[in-house]
């Protein structure tokens, strides 16, 4: 659910540390080394996303791990992003019974991006919600972080 509410990548969630989640500021900081573009990213968190992180925190509280998604048998290590994908794969028969076509975790990013467009959000804001690298002139000169715009976009998305 975190991936659907934030538009983040599975590897970003698999490598998230509890220190990266700021419940007070309502942000998730994805450091350079865990971001696809090797540029850190600040993801605003909606109330629904915060609820999901709190649920994950409660699930893992007995294991005392610094990772949001610790490795199953080694809580001192992050989960392998492929394990997240495999868990979804196991659910595919149930999805099919419910009329949901074959999908992967990466399809959630497509769903988020399409949903943001349907909500009427400007393409440059939707792209920044997904933390995709800005190319060309915009990528070189526009250094605005769009935190407020991303927060409003994700709040609209969560409400939908």
N, C-alpha and C positions, 0 to 999 in steps of 0.2 A: 504494500500500500504506500510506503514511503516513496518508492520510485514513481508511482502514479501521481502522487501529490506534489512532487518536486521536479519531475522531469529529469532526474539525475540518472547517471549510468550505474549499472550493477557493480562495477569495480569501485566506483566512488563510495557506494554504500558498504561494500564488503571491507573496504579499508578505512572506514570512518572510525574515529576514536571518540570516546565520550568527551574528551577535552575539546573536540571540534564543534560540539553542540553547545550553543549558548542559549539556555532556556529563558534567561532574563531578556536578552536582546532579540530572541526569536530568530536566530540565524544558525546556519551550519556552514562552517568554513572548510572548504575542500582545499588542502594544501597542494602546492605545485606538484609534488611527487605522486599525488594520487589523482590528478586531473589529466584527462586525455591530451589537452593542449599544453601541458607543462606550465600553465599559468594558474595560480590559485583562483578560487572562485568563492564568492559568498552567496549562499542560497538562503533567501528569506523563508522562514517557516510559518505556515498558517497554523491556526489552532488545531486543525485536523492532523497536520504533520507532526506537531508537537505531541499530540495524543499518541500517535504511533511510536514516536521515539520513547515516550514514557512507558508504553507497553513493552517495548523491547528492553528498556532498562529494568523493568520489573521481572521480565523473564530471565535476564542475565544476572540479576543481583546476587544470586547464590554462587555464581562462578567467579565473581570479583575480577572481571576482565577489563582492560582499558579499551577493548574493541566493542563497537556497537554490535557487530556480528562476529563473534569469536569463532575460531576453528572448533569443531565439535569436540575433538579429543585433546585439544591444546589451546586452552583459553588465553594463553600468553601470545598467541598468533592470530592474525586476522583470518577470516574465512576466505576460502578460495572462491573468486567470483563464479567460476564454473559450477560450484556446488549450488549456488543460488539458481542457476539455470536448470540444473538437474532436478531440483525440487519442483520447479514449475513443470518440467517435463512429466514428472510423475502424476501431476494433476490433469494432464491433457484428456484422459478418458472421461473424467468428471466434467470437464469443460465441454467436451463433445456432447455428453448427455444433456447439458444445459443449453445447447445450441450455439456455443461459442466456438468459432473456428480455430484451427491450429494457430498458436501464437507463441512468441518467445518474450523474454524480459525486454529485449530491445524494442519490441512492438509497442511497449508502453510509452516510449519516447515519441513514437509516431502518433499515438493516441493523444498524448498531451499537446503536441505541436498542432495537430489537426483541430483539437478542441479549442485551443487558444485562437486559432484563425476563425473558427465558428463564432467565438465570443466577440469578434470584431477587433481584436488586438492588432496593433501595428506589427508588421513582420519583423522589424528590428528589435522590438521588445520581446516577441515570442522567441526569436533566435537567442536572445540573451538569457531568457528563462532556461533554455536548454543548454546554456553555457557553450554554445558553439563558437569557434574562433571566427572573428570578424575579418574578412578578407579585404584586400585592396585599400582604397583611400580611407574608408571607415575604420578598418582595422589599424591603420597607422595613426590617424589623427583623432579619432573619437575615444578618449580615455575615461569617459563618464562610466561609472559602475552600474547605473540604472537600478540601484537597490530599491528605491521607492516604487518605480515602475514595475519591477519584477514582483515585488510584494503584492501590489494591487492586482497584477495579472494572476498570480497564484491564488489569491483570495477569491477572485472571480471563478477561477477554475475549480477550486475546492467547493465553492457554493453550488456549482453546476453538478 
